[in-house]
Amino acid sequence: MNAGDLNDKQPQGLDEWVEILRDEEMPIFSNTAQKIYSAMDDKKKGAMELSSIILQDPSLTAKLLKIGNCTYYNPSRQKISTVSRAIVILGMHMIRELTLACSFFESILSPANKERANKEIALAIHAAVQARELAVALGDPSPEEVFVAALLHNVGHVAFWCSNHPKIARVHERLALSGADGEAAEKEVLGFHLQDLGKKLGKSWHLGGLIQEAISHPQSPDTRVRIVCMGARICQALDRGMESDEMAACLETLQKLGGGATEGIKSKIQANTLKAIEIAQQFGAHDASRYISPEREHGTVVVQDEAQFDKKQIRFQVLQDITAHISGNIDLNVLFEMVMEGVYRGVEMDRTIFMLLGPDKKSLNEKIALGWQKQAVNEKIRVNNTDAQGNLLFHALREDDGLWLKPDQHGALYSRQIESRFGRHECFVFPIQVENKPIGLIYCDRGIGHKALTAEDFSATKHFAKQAQIGLTLYRMKHH
């Protein structure tokens, strides 16, 4: 038997399938989702941890800000241009659910998606919107959580049909050729049901909470689980038609759950279908949106695909967010997060860090860091003022205007301590002062991609450092 034959074998058993789909097909989803869930579960960690996890992933950041500005999630229509402000306006829990939804779409939407994959995505989105609207009607405390739980309710089906893995593609063909459909065909060709694959995937991602509860115990009498499962039931009934027995049974359940006249419930379900088409397009699932309501022509909803923002535009938007923030009640953490986001995204820095001077003035300690590849998640960068010749951070603290430092010109400042924590990279360092005394600094570099720094980059970064300074001054005036 040659190696080619060995590689052609379909994955054996449920665990091998889970491994392929989790590690090879949806790694983004796993990493981001797990980091966010653990940051949210740790009570000591707050919005800052959440925003830095999101910002490590630029395309996720762009998607989240786009979704955060649509009226469905942001009815107050407050313009949001930074992740920090999104968390302030929409709240941490909403952001967690939206990030999960965005990273889910990021890992399943590929140009190669086939008809069957798009149908599964369409069903997931449609079920999620129906469930969320039901949750809103029933006064649920977190409709977004219901939305995501319903979106991921059939994650086994979605992961399987959206996979472009060669071994799995061959199984797709076998299923199509078998002529059978549904659970019997899955059992015959795969040896298990896709529902079981979903359960295992959910567990391996440690999704927990309502998501896992609804996947593992769909028959549970718990109201929230019932709402999640109703999403898919409504879609299946719609498939059979408004006058079908399935729809009649569905309407009866909905009436028991929330009351109201049958006609009212019907028209609400139809309105939700249109919402689902719009939401699918907001998330970038344009092909799938056509399958949500096949009999409708979708000429009405035109969603502009996000233009690639240039950095000048991002800088302008972040500055608007900062201005809006410092004209109200200033939260210094949020202010500095916005400033750091401006430098990271708007000046396109690989790594940026805001450090505060310790009470003894002998150490600088990390407060906010973006883009650092650390060994341990909780590791904080600290630099001491113990170098005999000084080092670049403590040297920069004494300057008023910020420095542009280069290893070949300022070699002596790159002490062993700096080398081990930061490496030897060209960088900008701006001190932050209160009443002309330094309290900390902002350091940034392109120490990963090594793209050259320019004079324009320096003045843009300086502008953000100035905003931090202005915000700090205003804060002190209000609180002294």
One Martini backbone bead per residue (centre of mass of N, CA, C, O) as a GRO file, in nm:
protein
  480
    1MET     BB    1   0.095   0.038   0.025
    2ASN     BB    2   0.072   0.359  -0.031
    3ALA     BB    3   0.076   0.676   0.095
    4GLY     BB    4  -0.170   0.780  -0.058
    5ASP     BB    5  -0.375   0.580   0.061
    6LEU     BB    6  -0.343   0.662   0.352
    7ASN     BB    7  -0.435   0.968   0.304
    8ASP     BB    8  -0.735   0.887   0.199
    9LYS     BB    9  -0.838   0.836   0.453
   10GLN     BB   10  -1.070   0.870   0.663
   11PRO     BB   11  -1.144   0.973   0.944
   12GLN     BB   12  -1.125   0.826   1.263
   13GLY     BB   13  -1.351   0.905   1.436
   14LEU     BB   14  -1.444   1.165   1.631
   15ASP     BB   15  -1.168   1.274   1.739
   16GLU     BB   16  -1.032   1.320   1.464
   17TRP     BB   17  -1.235   1.522   1.362
   18VAL     BB   18  -1.200   1.733   1.580
   19GLU     BB   19  -0.902   1.788   1.528
   20ILE     BB   20  -0.918   1.889   1.240
   21LEU     BB   21  -1.129   2.118   1.283
   22ARG     BB   22  -0.983   2.268   1.511
   23ASP     BB   23  -0.675   2.296   1.404
   24GLU     BB   24  -0.713   2.343   1.078
   25GLU     BB   25  -0.993   2.516   1.039
   26MET     BB   26  -1.043   2.680   1.350
   27PRO     BB   27  -0.809   2.840   1.510
   28ILE     BB   28  -0.906   3.124   1.559
   29PHE     BB   29  -1.148   3.054   1.719
   30SER     BB   30  -1.011   2.913   1.949
   31ASN     BB   31  -0.815   3.126   2.053
   32THR     BB   32  -0.998   3.369   2.095
   33ALA     BB   33  -1.223   3.240   2.256
   34GLN     BB   34  -1.051   3.139   2.493
   35LYS     BB   35  -0.930   3.406   2.582
   36ILE     BB   36  -1.196   3.551   2.639
   37TYR     BB   37  -1.317   3.358   2.843
   38SER     BB   38  -1.084   3.377   3.050
   39ALA     BB   39  -1.095   3.684   3.092
   40MET     BB   40  -1.400   3.686   3.190
   41ASP     BB   41  -1.364   3.480   3.435
   42ASP     BB   42  -1.158   3.684   3.538
   43LYS     BB   43  -1.221   3.925   3.766
   44LYS     BB   44  -0.948   4.092   3.744
   45LYS     BB   45  -1.021   4.117   3.460
   46GLY     BB   46  -1.075   4.346   3.201
   47ALA     BB   47  -1.115   4.549   2.936
   48MET     BB   48  -0.813   4.549   2.867
   49GLU     BB   49  -0.779   4.253   2.799
   50LEU     BB   50  -0.995   4.239   2.585
   51SER     BB   51  -0.878   4.451   2.388
   52SER     BB   52  -0.602   4.309   2.341
   53ILE     BB   53  -0.709   4.053   2.212
   54ILE     BB   54  -0.853   4.186   1.973
   55LEU     BB   55  -0.605   4.362   1.859
   56GLN     BB   56  -0.428   4.114   1.763
   57ASP     BB   57  -0.679   4.112   1.544
   58PRO     BB   58  -0.737   4.306   1.278
   59SER     BB   59  -0.988   4.178   1.134
   60LEU     BB   60  -1.158   4.161   1.387
   61THR     BB   61  -1.161   4.457   1.457
   62ALA     BB   62  -1.302   4.556   1.200
   63LYS     BB   63  -1.559   4.385   1.231
   64LEU     BB   64  -1.649   4.480   1.511
   65LEU     BB   65  -1.680   4.784   1.440
   66LYS     BB   66  -1.889   4.743   1.223
   67ILE     BB   67  -2.103   4.599   1.398
   68GLY     BB   68  -2.108   4.817   1.635
   69ASN     BB   69  -2.247   5.032   1.415
   70CYS     BB   70  -2.501   4.878   1.405
   71THR     BB   71  -2.829   4.910   1.503
   72TYR     BB   72  -2.879   4.628   1.621
   73TYR     BB   73  -2.642   4.687   1.853
   74ASN     BB   74  -2.657   5.029   1.815
   75PRO     BB   75  -2.923   5.219   1.874
   76SER     BB   76  -2.775   5.498   1.958
   77ARG     BB   77  -2.554   5.568   1.730
   78GLN     BB   78  -2.275   5.557   1.840
   79LYS     BB   79  -1.973   5.624   1.745
   80ILE     BB   80  -1.725   5.363   1.664
   81SER     BB   81  -1.346   5.333   1.658
   82THR     BB   82  -1.289   5.174   1.926
   83VAL     BB   83  -1.261   4.918   2.139
   84SER     BB   84  -1.284   5.074   2.402
   85ARG     BB   85  -1.553   5.217   2.330
   86ALA     BB   86  -1.718   4.967   2.272
   87ILE     BB   87  -1.708   4.865   2.565
   88VAL     BB   88  -1.847   5.108   2.692
   89ILE     BB   89  -2.115   5.107   2.517
   90LEU     BB   90  -2.181   4.779   2.497
   91GLY     BB   91  -2.015   4.603   2.667
   92MET     BB   92  -1.855   4.316   2.755
   93HIS     BB   93  -2.067   4.099   2.682
   94MET     BB   94  -2.133   4.187   2.400
   95ILE     BB   95  -1.841   4.170   2.296
   96ARG     BB   96  -1.797   3.876   2.342
   97GLU     BB   97  -2.019   3.775   2.150
   98LEU     BB   98  -1.928   3.928   1.894
   99THR     BB   99  -1.646   3.807   1.877
  100LEU     BB  100  -1.737   3.522   1.846
  101ALA     BB  101  -1.895   3.565   1.589
  102CYS     BB  102  -1.664   3.685   1.418
  103SER     BB  103  -1.464   3.442   1.448
  104PHE     BB  104  -1.651   3.242   1.324
  105PHE     BB  105  -1.674   3.373   1.043
  106GLU     BB  106  -1.373   3.381   0.982
  107SER     BB  107  -1.350   3.051   0.985
  108ILE     BB  108  -1.590   2.995   0.749
  109LEU     BB  109  -1.527   3.222   0.541
  110SER     BB  110  -1.484   3.124   0.209
  111PRO     BB  111  -1.447   3.132  -0.128
  112ALA     BB  112  -1.509   2.802  -0.136
  113ASN     BB  113  -1.793   2.806  -0.073
  114LYS     BB  114  -2.060   2.611  -0.082
  115GLU     BB  115  -2.383   2.557  -0.096
  116ARG     BB  116  -2.405   2.388   0.164
  117ALA     BB  117  -2.251   2.581   0.344
  118ASN     BB  118  -2.441   2.828   0.303
  119LYS     BB  119  -2.689   2.693   0.424
  120GLU     BB  120  -2.577   2.654   0.709
  121ILE     BB  121  -2.516   2.951   0.764
  122ALA     BB  122  -2.802   3.055   0.718
  123LEU     BB  123  -2.934   2.893   0.942
  124ALA     BB  124  -2.768   3.003   1.177
  125ILE     BB  125  -2.849   3.301   1.146
  126HIS     BB  126  -3.154   3.274   1.148
  127ALA     BB  127  -3.178   3.134   1.423
  128ALA     BB  128  -3.038   3.360   1.584
  129VAL     BB  129  -3.244   3.585   1.526
  130GLN     BB  130  -3.497   3.445   1.627
  131ALA     BB  131  -3.391   3.400   1.917
  132ARG     BB  132  -3.325   3.691   1.993
  133GLU     BB  133  -3.612   3.808   1.954
  134LEU     BB  134  -3.739   3.626   2.166
  135ALA     BB  135  -3.565   3.721   2.400
  136VAL     BB  136  -3.656   4.013   2.394
  137ALA     BB  137  -3.963   3.956   2.434
  138LEU     BB  138  -3.885   3.793   2.721
  139GLY     BB  139  -3.659   3.958   2.881
  140ASP     BB  140  -3.375   3.888   2.844
  141PRO     BB  141  -3.060   3.964   2.975
  142SER     BB  142  -2.899   3.813   2.700
  143PRO     BB  143  -2.947   3.810   2.369
  144GLU     BB  144  -2.654   3.763   2.264
  145GLU     BB  145  -2.615   3.484   2.389
  146VAL     BB  146  -2.843   3.356   2.228
  147PHE     BB  147  -2.736   3.413   1.950
  148VAL     BB  148  -2.470   3.246   1.978
  149ALA     BB  149  -2.596   2.978   2.065
  150ALA     BB  150  -2.759   2.950   1.797
  151LEU     BB  151  -2.522   2.977   1.598
  152LEU     BB  152  -2.372   2.713   1.752
  153HIS     BB  153  -2.573   2.472   1.764
  154ASN     BB  154  -2.461   2.360   1.459
  155VAL     BB  155  -2.139   2.333   1.449
  156GLY     BB  156  -2.095   2.058   1.320
  157HIS     BB  157  -2.219   2.121   1.045
  158VAL     BB  158  -2.059   2.371   0.973
  159ALA     BB  159  -1.773   2.257   0.998
  160PHE     BB  160  -1.810   2.030   0.793
  161TRP     BB  161  -1.922   2.197   0.535
  162CYS     BB  162  -1.680   2.427   0.553
  163SER     BB  163  -1.473   2.235   0.482
  164ASN     BB  164  -1.143   2.213   0.290
  165HIS     BB  165  -1.057   1.941   0.353
  166PRO     BB  166  -0.972   1.681   0.162
  167LYS     BB  167  -1.092   1.449   0.332
  168ILE     BB  168  -1.373   1.587   0.367
  169ALA     BB  169  -1.447   1.632   0.073
  170ARG     BB  170  -1.481   1.327   0.016
  171VAL     BB  171  -1.723   1.295   0.210
  172HIS     BB  172  -1.914   1.480   0.071
  173GLU     BB  173  -1.937   1.308  -0.181
  174ARG     BB  174  -2.046   1.051  -0.047
  175LEU     BB  175  -2.305   1.183   0.056
  176ALA     BB  176  -2.414   1.266  -0.218
  177LEU     BB  177  -2.411   0.970  -0.346
  178SER     BB  178  -2.602   0.823  -0.135
  179GLY     BB  179  -2.882   1.006  -0.136
  180ALA     BB  180  -2.894   1.055   0.143
  181ASP     BB  181  -3.025   1.203   0.449
  182GLY     BB  182  -2.920   1.301   0.730
  183GLU     BB  183  -2.864   1.094   0.997
  184ALA     BB  184  -2.839   0.830   0.842
  185ALA     BB  185  -2.609   0.918   0.654
  186GLU     BB  186  -2.406   0.994   0.868
  187LYS     BB  187  -2.386   0.716   1.001
  188GLU     BB  188  -2.300   0.558   0.747
  189VAL     BB  189  -2.045   0.738   0.658
  190LEU     BB  190  -1.921   0.827   0.956
  191GLY     BB  191  -2.049   0.686   1.237
  192PHE     BB  192  -2.198   0.964   1.301
  193HIS     BB  193  -2.321   1.256   1.432
  194LEU     BB  194  -2.303   1.597   1.398
  195GLN     BB  195  -2.405   1.662   1.680
  196ASP     BB  196  -2.164   1.522   1.822
  197LEU     BB  197  -1.948   1.700   1.704
  198GLY     BB  198  -2.052   1.959   1.836
  199LYS     BB  199  -2.015   1.876   2.128
  200LYS     BB  200  -1.707   1.830   2.112
  201LEU     BB  201  -1.624   2.106   2.012
  202GLY     BB  202  -1.737   2.272   2.243
  203LYS     BB  203  -1.557   2.139   2.457
  204SER     BB  204  -1.275   2.201   2.320
  205TRP     BB  205  -1.345   2.524   2.350
  206HIS     BB  206  -1.476   2.600   2.621
  207LEU     BB  207  -1.761   2.756   2.609
  208GLY     BB  208  -1.994   2.707   2.770
  209GLY     BB  209  -2.273   2.767   2.905
  210LEU     BB  210  -2.532   2.809   2.694
  211ILE     BB  211  -2.403   2.674   2.456
  212GLN     BB  212  -2.345   2.395   2.586
  213GLU     BB  213  -2.623   2.338   2.699
  214ALA     BB  214  -2.775   2.334   2.421
  215ILE     BB  215  -2.602   2.109   2.294
  216SER     BB  216  -2.626   1.884   2.525
  217HIS     BB  217  -2.948   1.990   2.623
  218PRO     BB  218  -3.206   2.037   2.418
  219GLN     BB  219  -3.441   1.918   2.629
  220SER     BB  220  -3.440   2.129   2.821
  221PRO     BB  221  -3.654   2.328   3.036
  222ASP     BB  222  -3.496   2.565   2.999
  223THR     BB  223  -3.573   2.864   2.869
  224ARG     BB  224  -3.309   2.940   2.718
  225VAL     BB  225  -3.278   2.675   2.567
  226ARG     BB  226  -3.549   2.693   2.423
  227ILE     BB  227  -3.490   2.948   2.265
  228VAL     BB  228  -3.252   2.844   2.105
  229CYS     BB  229  -3.408   2.597   1.973
  230MET     BB  230  -3.633   2.767   1.834
  231GLY     BB  231  -3.478   2.891   1.606
  232ALA     BB  232  -3.456   2.629   1.433
  233ARG     BB  233  -3.757   2.553   1.432
  234ILE     BB  234  -3.859   2.796   1.276
  235CYS     BB  235  -3.693   2.743   1.018
  236GLN     BB  236  -3.810   2.465   0.954
  237ALA     BB  237  -4.104   2.560   0.933
  238LEU     BB  238  -4.058   2.764   0.704
  239ASP     BB  239  -3.973   2.548   0.498
  240ARG     BB  240  -4.270   2.418   0.502
  241GLY     BB  241  -4.447   2.657   0.584
  242MET     BB  242  -4.695   2.860   0.719
  243GLU     BB  243  -4.924   2.605   0.696
  244SER     BB  244  -4.786   2.402   0.855
  245ASP     BB  245  -4.762   2.186   1.113
  246GLU     BB  246  -4.494   2.289   1.224
  247MET     BB  247  -4.592   2.581   1.255
  248ALA     BB  248  -4.824   2.529   1.446
  249ALA     BB  249  -4.648   2.411   1.675
  250CYS     BB  250  -4.469   2.657   1.704
  251LEU     BB  251  -4.687   2.867   1.776
  252GLU     BB  252  -4.779   2.728   2.030
  253THR     BB  253  -4.514   2.753   2.185
  254LEU     BB  254  -4.488   3.062   2.162
  255GLN     BB  255  -4.748   3.123   2.316
  256LYS     BB  256  -4.662   2.991   2.581
  257LEU     BB  257  -4.412   3.168   2.627
  258GLY     BB  258  -4.554   3.483   2.533
  259GLY     BB  259  -4.790   3.510   2.381
  260GLY     BB  260  -5.023   3.616   2.170
  261ALA     BB  261  -5.101   3.650   1.848
  262THR     BB  262  -5.057   3.465   1.574
  263GLU     BB  263  -5.026   3.693   1.364
  264GLY     BB  264  -4.805   3.845   1.516
  265ILE     BB  265  -4.598   3.618   1.516
  266LYS     BB  266  -4.575   3.581   1.213
  267SER     BB  267  -4.478   3.870   1.138
  268LYS     BB  268  -4.225   3.857   1.311
  269ILE     BB  269  -4.087   3.623   1.166
  270GLN     BB  270  -4.071   3.771   0.892
  271ALA     BB  271  -3.905   4.012   0.990
  272ASN     BB  272  -3.658   3.841   1.087
  273THR     BB  273  -3.570   3.748   0.808
  274LEU     BB  274  -3.475   4.025   0.711
  275LYS     BB  275  -3.270   4.068   0.934
  276ALA     BB  276  -3.092   3.822   0.867
  277ILE     BB  277  -2.992   3.924   0.596
  278GLU     BB  278  -2.850   4.172   0.708
  279ILE     BB  279  -2.661   4.033   0.912
  280ALA     BB  280  -2.512   3.853   0.713
  281GLN     BB  281  -2.388   4.099   0.562
  282GLN     BB  282  -2.242   4.228   0.798
  283PHE     BB  283  -2.060   3.953   0.834
  284GLY     BB  284  -2.002   3.865   0.515
  285ALA     BB  285  -2.254   3.659   0.425
  286HIS     BB  286  -2.358   3.688   0.120
  287ASP     BB  287  -2.419   3.406   0.004
  288ALA     BB  288  -2.596   3.305   0.241
  289SER     BB  289  -2.828   3.520   0.234
  290ARG     BB  290  -2.980   3.382  -0.014
  291TYR     BB  291  -3.090   3.129   0.182
  292ILE     BB  292  -3.294   3.247   0.390
  293SER     BB  293  -3.500   3.362   0.143
  294PRO     BB  294  -3.553   3.240  -0.159
  295GLU     BB  295  -3.819   3.408  -0.253
  296ARG     BB  296  -3.639   3.650  -0.222
  297GLU     BB  297  -3.531   3.943  -0.332
  298HIS     BB  298  -3.199   4.098  -0.267
  299GLY     BB  299  -3.201   4.408  -0.369
  300THR     BB  300  -3.241   4.592  -0.109
  301VAL     BB  301  -2.969   4.497   0.024
  302VAL     BB  302  -2.688   4.713   0.061
  303VAL     BB  303  -2.354   4.630   0.134
  304GLN     BB  304  -2.074   4.770   0.210
  305ASP     BB  305  -1.768   4.694   0.183
  306GLU     BB  306  -1.500   4.722   0.353
  307ALA     BB  307  -1.283   4.945   0.343
  308GLN     BB  308  -0.965   5.004   0.346
  309PHE     BB  309  -0.815   5.146   0.593
  310ASP     BB  310  -0.630   5.402   0.649
  311LYS     BB  311  -0.431   5.536   0.886
  312LYS     BB  312  -0.542   5.824   0.881
  313GLN     BB  313  -0.835   5.746   0.936
  314ILE     BB  314  -0.788   5.604   1.204
  315ARG     BB  315  -0.668   5.845   1.350
  316PHE     BB  316  -0.911   6.028   1.325
  317GLN     BB  317  -1.112   5.841   1.475
  318VAL     BB  318  -0.959   5.814   1.742
  319LEU     BB  319  -0.956   6.117   1.806
  320GLN     BB  320  -1.261   6.138   1.832
  321ASP     BB  321  -1.286   5.946   2.073
  322ILE     BB  322  -1.106   6.106   2.263
  323THR     BB  323  -1.261   6.369   2.260
  324ALA     BB  324  -1.524   6.252   2.365
  325HIS     BB  325  -1.405   6.150   2.634
  326ILE     BB  326  -1.269   6.430   2.746
  327SER     BB  327  -1.562   6.580   2.754
  328GLY     BB  328  -1.619   6.404   2.991
  329ASN     BB  329  -1.582   6.138   3.178
  330ILE     BB  330  -1.277   6.045   3.292
  331ASP     BB  331  -1.099   5.747   3.203
  332LEU     BB  332  -0.778   5.660   3.216
  333ASN     BB  333  -0.781   5.380   3.095
  334VAL     BB  334  -0.936   5.452   2.838
  335LEU     BB  335  -0.754   5.669   2.734
  336PHE     BB  336  -0.494   5.486   2.703
  337GLU     BB  337  -0.617   5.279   2.521
  338MET     BB  338  -0.674   5.471   2.286
  339VAL     BB  339  -0.389   5.567   2.243
  340MET     BB  340  -0.271   5.284   2.187
  341GLU     BB  341  -0.456   5.222   1.948
  342GLY     BB  342  -0.359   5.454   1.773
  343VAL     BB  343  -0.065   5.355   1.748
  344TYR     BB  344  -0.114   5.063   1.654
  345ARG     BB  345  -0.320   5.127   1.412
  346GLY     BB  346  -0.249   5.430   1.305
  347VAL     BB  347   0.087   5.365   1.295
  348GLU     BB  348   0.163   5.070   1.264
  349MET     BB  349   0.254   4.904   1.513
  350ASP     BB  350   0.378   4.617   1.660
  351ARG     BB  351   0.464   4.766   1.938
  352THR     BB  352   0.308   4.869   2.251
  353ILE     BB  353   0.375   5.072   2.557
  354PHE     BB  354   0.255   5.140   2.889
  355MET     BB  355   0.436   5.304   3.153
  356LEU     BB  356   0.488   5.312   3.506
  357LEU     BB  357   0.601   5.472   3.769
  358GLY     BB  358   0.713   5.398   4.051
  359PRO     BB  359   0.709   5.521   4.368
  360ASP     BB  360   1.042   5.502   4.373
  361LYS     BB  361   1.145   5.568   4.068
  362LYS     BB  362   1.299   5.269   3.981
  363SER     BB  363   1.041   5.179   3.805
  364LEU     BB  364   0.893   5.023   3.517
  365ASN     BB  365   0.540   4.948   3.446
  366GLU     BB  366   0.314   4.769   3.304
  367LYS     BB  367  -0.018   4.853   3.173
  368ILE     BB  368  -0.006   4.858   2.845
  369ALA     BB  369  -0.009   4.594   2.587
  370LEU     BB  370   0.070   4.569   2.230
  371GLY     BB  371   0.202   4.288   2.043
  372TRP     BB  372   0.313   4.091   2.247
  373GLN     BB  373   0.525   3.804   2.272
  374LYS     BB  374   0.449   3.590   2.525
  375GLN     BB  375   0.489   3.331   2.731
  376ALA     BB  376   0.302   3.463   2.947
  377VAL     BB  377   0.006   3.610   3.005
  378ASN     BB  378   0.092   3.748   3.304
  379GLU     BB  379   0.322   3.891   3.195
  380LYS     BB  380   0.525   4.164   3.306
  381ILE     BB  381   0.681   4.452   3.226
  382ARG     BB  382   1.012   4.538   3.362
  383VAL     BB  383   1.212   4.832   3.454
  384ASN     BB  384   1.519   4.922   3.586
  385ASN     BB  385   1.736   5.170   3.752
  386THR     BB  386   2.044   4.991   3.725
  387ASP     BB  387   2.201   5.124   3.505
  388ALA     BB  388   2.489   5.285   3.500
  389GLN     BB  389   2.433   5.427   3.198
  390GLY     BB  390   2.167   5.371   3.160
  391ASN     BB  391   1.854   5.382   2.973
  392LEU     BB  392   1.624   5.448   2.736
  393LEU     BB  393   1.386   5.499   2.929
  394PHE     BB  394   1.520   5.685   3.150
  395HIS     BB  395   1.624   5.885   2.946
  396ALA     BB  396   1.343   5.970   2.822
  397LEU     BB  397   1.208   6.082   3.082
  398ARG     BB  398   1.391   6.359   3.072
  399GLU     BB  399   1.237   6.427   2.831
  400ASP     BB  400   0.993   6.623   2.675
  401ASP     BB  401   0.954   6.521   2.347
  402GLY     BB  402   1.080   6.279   2.266
  403LEU     BB  403   1.219   5.979   2.104
  404TRP     BB  404   1.450   5.866   1.843
  405LEU     BB  405   1.576   5.541   1.844
  406LYS     BB  406   1.906   5.389   1.762
  407PRO     BB  407   2.132   5.140   1.784
  408ASP     BB  408   2.368   5.282   1.607
  409GLN     BB  409   2.350   5.564   1.787
  410HIS     BB  410   2.236   5.442   2.096
  411GLY     BB  411   2.380   5.184   2.214
  412ALA     BB  412   2.420   5.243   2.530
  413LEU     BB  413   2.096   5.228   2.592
  414TYR     BB  414   2.115   4.913   2.521
  415SER     BB  415   2.085   4.730   2.754
  416ARG     BB  416   2.049   4.418   2.877
  417GLN     BB  417   1.764   4.470   2.980
  418ILE     BB  418   1.649   4.574   2.715
  419GLU     BB  419   1.723   4.337   2.535
  420SER     BB  420   1.556   4.117   2.691
  421ARG     BB  421   1.269   4.277   2.666
  422PHE     BB  422   1.300   4.431   2.354
  423GLY     BB  423   1.557   4.459   2.222
  424ARG     BB  424   1.710   4.590   1.908
  425HIS     BB  425   1.521   4.878   1.837
  426GLU     BB  426   1.372   5.092   1.673
  427CYS     BB  427   1.230   5.388   1.847
  428PHE     BB  428   0.970   5.527   2.046
  429VAL     BB  429   0.975   5.784   2.317
  430PHE     BB  430   0.719   5.901   2.554
  431PRO     BB  431   0.664   6.110   2.789
  432ILE     BB  432   0.465   6.137   3.091
  433GLN     BB  433   0.314   6.425   3.247
  434VAL     BB  434   0.294   6.593   3.574
  435GLU     BB  435   0.383   6.886   3.638
  436ASN     BB  436   0.671   6.822   3.491
  437LYS     BB  437   0.644   6.518   3.583
  438PRO     BB  438   0.724   6.202   3.550
  439ILE     BB  439   0.502   5.891   3.524
  440GLY     BB  440   0.575   5.794   3.224
  441LEU     BB  441   0.542   5.584   2.915
  442ILE     BB  442   0.582   5.556   2.555
  443TYR     BB  443   0.638   5.263   2.363
  444CYS     BB  444   0.759   5.199   2.016
  445ASP     BB  445   0.762   4.944   1.746
  446ARG     BB  446   0.904   4.721   1.464
  447GLY     BB  447   1.004   4.420   1.594
  448ILE     BB  448   0.870   4.219   1.369
  449GLY     BB  449   0.868   4.352   1.062
  450HIS     BB  450   1.088   4.590   1.017
  451LYS     BB  451   0.974   4.855   0.950
  452ALA     BB  452   1.032   5.162   0.884
  453LEU     BB  453   1.072   5.465   1.028
  454THR     BB  454   0.910   5.784   1.033
  455ALA     BB  455   0.838   6.114   1.062
  456GLU     BB  456   0.533   6.072   1.051
  457ASP     BB  457   0.520   5.867   1.279
  458PHE     BB  458   0.632   6.052   1.497
  459SER     BB  459   0.409   6.274   1.485
  460ALA     BB  460   0.167   6.088   1.536
  461THR     BB  461   0.260   5.980   1.812
  462LYS     BB  462   0.286   6.255   1.947
  463HIS     BB  463  -0.012   6.327   1.927
  464PHE     BB  464  -0.109   6.101   2.119
  465ALA     BB  465   0.058   6.184   2.363
  466LYS     BB  466  -0.079   6.460   2.390
  467GLN     BB  467  -0.363   6.352   2.450
  468ALA     BB  468  -0.286   6.221   2.714
  469GLN     BB  469  -0.194   6.483   2.846
  470ILE     BB  470  -0.461   6.640   2.824
  471GLY     BB  471  -0.642   6.436   2.975
  472LEU     BB  472  -0.480   6.445   3.239
  473THR     BB  473  -0.516   6.746   3.297
  474LEU     BB  474  -0.825   6.749   3.305
  475TYR     BB  475  -0.854   6.545   3.529
  476ARG     BB  476  -0.705   6.713   3.746
  477MET     BB  477  -0.892   6.961   3.737
  478LYS     BB  478  -1.152   6.798   3.827
  479HIS     BB  479  -0.986   6.647   4.095
  480HIS     BB  480  -0.860   6.939   4.248
   0.00000   0.00000   0.00000
